[in-house]
């Protein structure tokens, strides 16, 4: 069985805070006083002033939106696209409304994966009890039995879940550009087994009992909302720690000191089973993974990264990093790279499969300008 991977990685953006100017003793006292004043101001409370309750519908119909026959989100009455600034000068409220709609869309996409793509929802770990942490993925019926080929879809980091590339595209553009459904349907048509992974859905909410909530509220003189925020942070931290402790491998951690990508752990197995890897605007770095020469050579021959670029689709884009070839996705918008490169990725998979079957390495034009990194 040949395995193909399609991955979307999101860019992490760092924000640097400006430093206050340094001066004499008087200036330092003023600066200290200003910092003390700012520390006393609760920005969340200021933003909540005169803000309507954060109570939103739990269905698309409740929001008065529906997806039309073209997969576009439209208002039921006006037919207009989604409006973010539903209330002027209330950005926080509008953002919370947008997030609430996003959660509904996540469930809607889950339904489409099952109803339209005929995938089944599989709970992981498969032997988890009712009270244990668990998540889920989606699979075609032949995902584990298809003797020829398997497509594994992996979304990027952030709020997206299984079956999604970008929530923004689903809401503002359409389902085709924002979800993995076109990939899934085409893969099934071409005889692939399909697995849709869900790495961002890696823990579950565990609600406190009323007795626990009452005990927590009686034990502190802090404002109720501040206690709720602290409790939420502590709860999420504990969930992640519990999940990690249950499924960690202490022996492997002792051997490697950190968890590397699976290929480094099982290089021969990956090379034997994985035929091609397609990435879209990935920001990976092989130096961070301590990948050896043989792995880098395999990546250059079997992987391709469709990156955001103003160049036409499949135009070679040079990179100084010794990893896989980079080609243009035909768009400068990061979130659109998976959709715009859709036909090229399946062509790439087809070429890789033909080469595997014939034991002859193809020489696609997208790789013709590849740099010989070992010679640099």
Secondary structure, 3 states (H helix, E strand, C coil): CEEEEEEECCCCCCCCCCCCCCCCHHHHHHHHHHHHHHHHCCHHHHHHCCCCCCCCCCCHHHHCEEECCCCCEEECCCCCCCCCCCCCCCHHHHHHHHHHHHHHHHHHHHHHHHHCCCCEEEEECCCCCCCCCCEEEEECCCCCCCCCEEEEEECCCCCCCCCECCHHHHHHCCHHHHECHHHHHHHHHCCCEEEECCCCCCCCCCCCCHHHHHHHHHCCCCCHHHHHHHHHHHHHHHHHHHHHHHHCCHHHHHHHCCCCCHHHHCHHHHHHHEEEEEEECCCCCHHHHCCCHHHHHHHHHHEEEEECCCCCCCCEECCCCCCCEEEECCCCCHHHHHHHCHHHHHHHHHHHHHHHHHCCCCCCHHHCCCCCHHHC
